[in-house]
Amino acid sequence: MADKVLTANRLSDGIAVWLDANGQWTERLQDAFVARHAEAVAAIEDAGRKAFASNVVLDVNIIEVEEKGGLLRPLRLRERIRAEGPTIAYADGHGFANPEFIAA
């Protein structure tokens, strides 16, 4: 089984967030709790359902990650872009994703 983390978008501002080990939502993938067995996956799914029902987050998903170079890296390109930011600079104050992190 691949390692998994729980991701969502914060309802208040739409920012991509990940569930950490304290049950809080963080904007940093690297701070996410990594589920490495079925029971842990079930626990984070339950936490996601509760946060969705409480209108804290939306678009709650379990995603697969790998550890590469000491960093968590989503397996899917879409999730790497969500984790790192847009692939182009689009607004003042917002940078863009590191091409090495996004690379397939």
N, C-alpha and C positions, 0 to 999 in steps of 0.2 A: 504494500500500500504506500502510495506517495504521501509525503507530508502535506498537511492541509492547514489553511488559515481561514478565518471568517472575515469577509469584507462586506462593506455596505456603503451607502452614501448618507451622510448626516442630513437629516430633514431640514435643519435650520438654514443651511447654506449650500447643500449639494456636494460638499467636499468628500472625496473618497476617504474612508476610514477603515481601520482594522481593529479587531477585538484583541486586547492585551491580556496578560495573565491575571490581572486584577479585575477583569470584567468591565474595563473602561474602553472607550473608543479612542484610538490614537490616529493621528494623521501620518504616522511613520510605519511603513510596512516592517521595518527592522525591529520594531517594538511589539509586533504581533505575537500572540500565543500560537505556538505550532502544535497541532494535534498530530500525534504519531501512531494512534491506535483508534479502533472503532469507538470505544467508550468516550475518548476525548472529542472525537468528531461529533458524536451525539450530544455531548455537553455544550459544545459551541453552537451547534444548530439550535438547541433549546434556548440559549442566551440570545441568539439572533431573532428567534420568533418572539421572545418577550420584548426585546428592544423595538421590534417592528410594531407589535401590538400597543406599545407605549408611545408610539409616534416619535421615537428618537432617531431611527434610521429607516431607510427604504432600500429596495433592490439588494437584499441580503443574499450573499452567496458564499458557499464553501469553494475555495480555489486551491489548486495544487501548486506547491512551491518546491524548490530545491535549494539546497545551500551550496553556493558557488563562491569561492574566494572569501569565505567567512560571512557572506551576505545572503539573505533570503532573496530568491528571484522567482517570480511567478513563471510557470511553464508556458502560459498563453501570452501572446503578444499584447492582446487587449489589456490584460491585467498588469503587464509591465508598464504600459503607457499610463494606466490609472495610478500606479504606484509612484512613478517618476515624474509625471506631469506631461503636458502636451509635447508633441514632437517639433513644434515651432513656437517662437515667441509670439504671443498674441495680444498681450496687454501690459501696460506699464506695471512694473513690480512683479511680474510673473516671468520666470525664466522658462527654459524648455528642458526636456529630458536629456539625460546623458546618453549619447548614441551607443556607447559600449554596453550600457545596461539594457537598452531596448533591443540591441542586435539579436537576431535569431540564433 
